[in-house]
Amino acid sequence: MNIKEELKKIYIDYHPKTRVKILKSNHKLVTQLKNIYGDLPLIELFYCGFNDTSPSVCQYNKKKAFNTLDLGYRQYCGTGKNCQCRVDSQVVKMQEYQKSINNDTRKIHQEKAKSTSRKNHGVDNPMKSRDIQKKQQQTMLEEYGVRFANQSDELKFRHYKDKTGFDSPLHNPEIQKKSQETNLKRYSSLMTQARESAYIKYNGNPFTNEDVIKKAKNTLLEKYGVDHNSKCKNIADKKQKTLLKRFGVLNPAQIHISSDTFKILEDSSLLENLIKEIGVIQTAKKLNISWNLLSKQLDYHNLKKSHQSLYEEEISCFLTSLEVTYEKNNRKLIKPKEIDFVLPLYNLGIEFCGLYYHTEIAGFKDKMYHFNKYKKMQEQGFTLLTIFEDEWLSNSQFWKNKIKLLLNKANFTRIGARKCIIKNITSKDGNCFLNKHHLQHQTKSTLFLGAFYSNELVSVMAFNNNRNDETELTRFASKANYIIPGIASKLFSYYIKNYNVSKIISFSDNRISNGHLYTTLNFQQSSFVPVDYTYVDKTFKNRLHKFGFSKSNIKKRFNIDVDNKSEWELMQLLGYDRIWDCGKIKWVWST
């Protein structure tokens, strides 16, 4: 039977509520459908294969929302104001309706709208309501940091681009042309005459003439005792007085800095307390100043620029609580590189990577920085755990448990694998477990196995068929605070015994694992997967997968011109940074 015939048989033979479950259990059919239609939800794969059609898209090339197996795709890609095709359709319908009604009907509508507004808000227009104005300003403050749209450069840029298609007025050919015409009209004859006279007198640009340059230097030496005006204290003082009088600052680069910020920067106690409260990075962001300026002020006040974060202090306290010997900021093991924590008795190193200091642009860390540390530690016989800040912030307990296990300091509940029962479980139950107990959380895998002890789910292993029709072991995790020797082997053996597979692949992350699990399961190391990156947002608190930022996605999400620029160049323009990992290792099991 071909794909359509198989789906038709499922459609006829089974109840509507069980059709998708039956499809899910047929791994081969699911793989064939995904190879044709992509990684869609099962119900959509069923619909597309059954009707021999591609996923329906809207005018913006977004996949339309799916309804049911019988009704197929909806008219629009989403609901509400977030669905642009729906908004456009409503606008067109409203415009057509407005054209179809006469003035009397239009006036009736307007009066009714005013009446409703008076009833609800006490004014004939909602925008006259003080409550709505306050709410609007509050929303603007939360989203853009300003009260009104015309105070936001981002909104002004977006509005002008939407209106004209250009990034700024100076990029608009019409305005460029008008500006040139105005300059020619007002100053053409004066500038041309002056320029021609100067060129005739000095046989070219006067500022490239040696005599003119020498005369200018001599004049400055006679008047001020220096050969350049930037070296003259009187001129510098006059510049600063002008800046103080007009803008209240001593340096033109400080014009944007508020008086409140200056008070904090000039007061060592205020500055020190703020840094203790929120850290160096957030202080620079809060005060809207560069790291360089903040660094200079710290030097000026003789304040210590501690590079140890609050989270590193947490790790230090945690290791101390385990009563183990460790060294901080070790520069001897892999000279001249530094390792945050080294535990020599356990051949273990821990590297904590703050997202600001370890990114490519802000932190000056190139793509091989983290991998080189991992490799050099491996050459010394050490395992290196590389922890990213967002992981510690969201799931520090995972890392603490892992460190305890590596140090044999885990006082966990111990269960024998032989006492566990292996069963197939639903993706919902499997992913719920993984979200609690696996660092990478849930997966789109098609098959989940669970290990139960006294009817309690204590371990999960997930498998999937990838686009190359290969079976992949995608996740394995056990319940926190439990040690279950042999449970991985038992789950894996169950899969091999019950499913006809001759080859299974998997990947270990060099930041997290040395791959010991795979050698236990008789996998063979196949190849090294090169280092990869994730994007870091403007807050330097979140990492974002690069799959969401392809050039086509960037164009849709940010409405900017993506031609003649790489993905990375575009992301830099949008204010994003990126951080590199330590690479991965591909493992293969075969019969």
Secondary structure by P-SEA (a helix, b strand, c coil): ccaaaaaaaaaaacccccaaaaaaaaaaaaaaaaaccccccaaaaaaaaaaccccccccccccccccccccccccccccccccaaaaaaaaaaaaaaaaaccaaaaaaaaaaaaaaaaaccccccccccaaaaaaaaaaaaaccccccccccaaaaaaaaaaacccccccccaaaaaaaaaaaaaccaaaaaaaaaaaaaaacccccccaaaaaaaaaaaaaccccccccccaaaaaaaaaaaaacccccccccccccaaaaaaaacaaaaaaaaaaccaaaaaaaacccaaaaaaaaaaaccccccccaaaaaaaaaaaaacccccccccccccccccccccccccbbbbbbccccccccccccccaaaaaaaaaaaaacbbbbbbcaaaaaccaaaaaaaaaaaacccccbbbbcccbbbbbbcaaaaaaaaacccccccccccbbbbbbccccccbbbbbbbccccccccccccccccccccaaaaaaaaaaaacccccbbbbccccccccaaaaaaacccccccccbbbbbbcccccbbbbcccccaaaaaaacccccccccaaaaaaaaccccccccbbbbbbbcc
